[in-house]
Amino acid sequence: MSPTFDEKTVPALTEGITALLPFQGSFELQQDQAGKVHDWHFHSLDEELFILRGEALLFWDDEGKYQEQVCEAGTWITLPAGTRHGSLAGAEGVIYMIRPENGRTAETTFLAPADHPHTSPRPEGASA
């Protein structure tokens, strides 16, 4: 088996996009449809997120206390390694960048439902 090659038009790589890149390494561009829930989990590395379009509800556990914040386009989020958190995409969905510490790939550990520190928010009209 061999790779295949094709030529495509290169989209504009603006200064705004390149500013999001880590000094060395990679970042992830994520698109979540309306109501998408990323349930309770944590990462092995610090991560930074930047909301590019739409909005998301970020929820996290702060020493046993449930916290949440609506994050709109333009919100920069810094998540320390080990922070138990999750997210719920807004009514129009959300597009965001995830930049792990030093551009490395973080390990993500999803918690079993029995280990969730709090009840996860759900899209309006969805059953738990």
C-alpha angles and dihedrals in degrees: 000000000000134000120257125226131207134167120241134176110266112235118228112279100208127197087247091060096042089050088064093058119100116243088258128005135026145301133206126240109208131192119191122186120229112294097013109153123204099196126215114316143135138215133230092226137042110269134198122205128193121194108223102174135005123001142276136196109234114201128185145166115250106192092314097324121111113233131180138180131186107229118200131188108301095034115132113202126194115199117189115222111273096026107145105224148135141188143225119207115232128244093278095040124244139254117201144161123237115202114185122206111290091353091285125138112262123214111238120208117194115206121235111247090251088058097050107124091213140004111282119237115248133205114273110276094017121122118237 
